[in-house]
């Protein structure tokens, strides 16, 4: 399909810079939390005792992680309209791409915010009680992992497709957005086959790089 080249008249969208904030916020918060923790983060299937022990010993790192997720969720909520505006300029079928961007972005932001709330709760009293800690931990993982992966994957896919069709993003960057969307959308396979958990980071981290680079590009005049 022929690209709708509009690079010379591409409108400046300052709100798109939130794509960069989403990536930096997540990586800084979660990365700092992992670096400061005294033990490895428990797996989703870890025993209630192990989960409670981790959050009892690592309340501070858990708060850092929750903060990073919350910042990233808020930034994704701000970035979604910028992707939707780009999709709206993508020619025939633009409404479908725009709707996908809005739906994907809403799910990505809401699920990551849910994970942030659960992680924040784990840093307090409920994280020290085995029964509640295990339940909150599983909920945080499901929301911030596979569920978020689907929403973020759809958002990145819409971003890549719209960027490719309008020519407002470099072709390699737009294609990277489309490629990163695939593992994200497939990440719920984890619930059927836990080894498929690698799909979560395989979609998330390239997607964060794409959203950051695309956000800077779209924010420039």
N, C-alpha and C positions, 0 to 999 in steps of 0.2 A: 504494500500500500504506500502511496506517495505521501511523504511527510508534508505537513502544512508549515512550511518554513516561515517563521515570523521573528527571527532573532533580532532584526533591526528595529522592530516596533514592539518588542516584548515589554509588557508593563512591569514596573517595579512593584514588588509585593513585600513590604517590610515584615509582615506577619509570618512569612515563610522562614524567617531566621529562627523561628521556634523549632524547626527541624534539627538545627544544630544543638539547641538547648536540650532537646529530647535525648540526643545521643550522649552529650557531655554529662548531663544530669544523671542518667542511668549508670554510665560507666564509672563516674566519679563516686557516686554514692555506694553502689554495689561493690565496686572494686575496693573502696576504702573499708567497707564492712568485712569483706573477705580477708583483706590484708591484716586487719587488726584483730580478727578472731583468733582465739587460742586453740581451736580445733576445727577440723573440716566441717563444712555445712552438712547437716544430715540429709540423707536421701529421702525421697517421698515415702518409702516403705520402711524407714527406720522405726525401731521400737519406741513406744511412748516414753520409756525411761531415757533413751538416748536423746530424743528430741527435747525433753524437759531439761536434761543436763546441759545440752548445748546452749539453750536460751537463758538458763540460769547463769552460766559462766560468760555469756557473750551478749548481754543486754545492750551495751553500748554499740557494738558493731551492728546489731540487729536494727537499732534506731537509725544508724547511718544508711543502711540498706533501704529501710522504709522511706527515708527522706529522699534518697536518689530515685526510687520508684515513683514517689509522689510528684517530684519535680518533672520527671519524664512524662508521667501521665498528663499533667497540666499542659506541658509543652505540646504533646501530641494532640490534645484537644484544640490547641491554638493552631497547630500545623495543618490539621485536617481541612479547614476552610480554604487554605492556600492551595492544597492539592485539588480540592473541588473546583476552585476557580480555574486552575490550569486545565483540568479535565473538561470544563465547560467551553474551552477554546479549541478542543481537539477534533472538531468537525463532525461528520456523520456518526451517530451513535454516542455523541458526547454525553447525553443525559444518563445513559446506562453507566458510563465510566464515572461520571460525577456521583451517581447514586452509590456505586460501589465504594468510592473514596469516602463518602460520608458514613456509610454503614461500617466499613472496615475501621475507620478512624474512631468512630464512637465506641465500637467494641474494644479496640486496642486500648483506648484511654480508660474506659470503665473497668476493664479487667485488671489493668495494671494498678489503678487506684484501689481496687478491692484487695489485691495482693499487698499493697503498701499498708492498708488498714490492718490486715491480718498480721503482717510482720511487725507492725508497731505494737499491736496487742500482745504478741509473743514476747516482746521485750519487757513486759510488765508482769503482774501477778499471774495472769493466765498462762504465761510461758513456763512458769515453774510448777504447774499442776499437770501431771502426766496426761490425764484424759483430755483436758482442753487443749493442751499444747499439741498433742498429736493431731487432733481434729483441725485446729487452726493452721498447722503446718501443711497438712494435705490441701486445705482450701487455698492457702497462699500459693502453693505450687501449681495447682490446677488453674487458678485464675491468671497468675503471672507467667505460666509456662505455656501449655497447649492452647488454652482459650485465647490468651493474648497473641499467641503465634498466628492464629487464624485471622484475627482482626488486623494485626500489623502486616501480615502477608498480603491481605486484600488491599490495604492502603498502599503498600509498596508496589504492588502490581498495577494499581490504578495510576500511581505516580509514574512508573516506568512507561506504561502504555501511552499516557497523555504526553509525557515528555518526548517520546519517540514520534508520535503523530504530529505534534506541533513543531518539533525541532527546537524547542526552548531549553532542552537539556542536551548535553553531548550524547551522542549515540551510545558510547560505551557505558555511560552512567545510567541511561534509560534501560539498556539491556540488563545491567546489573540489578536494577530494581525488579525487573521481571523475573530474573533468575532467583533472587533472594525470596521472592514471594512463594515459590514452590515448596521448599521445606517448611516454611511457616504455615501454609495452609494444610500441609500434611502432618503437622506435629501432633494432632490428637491421636494419631496411630499409637502414641505412647500408651494410651489406655488399653489398647489391645495387645501390644507387644512392647514392653518396657525398653528393650534395646533400641527402639526407634526414638528414644529420648534425644539422641544426637541431632535430630531434626530441629529441636528447639533453638540451640545456639547457632546451628547452621543457617537458620532463617533470621534470627534476631540480630546478630552482630553485623553481618553484611548489610542488613536492612538499615541499621542505625547509621552506618557509614554513608549509605546512599541518601538517606533522609537528611543527614547533615550537609553533605555536598550539594544536594539539590536545593536545600533551604538557602544556603549562601548564594547559589547561582540565581535563584528566583528573586531573592531580596535585592539584588543589584539592579541598578537602572540599565 
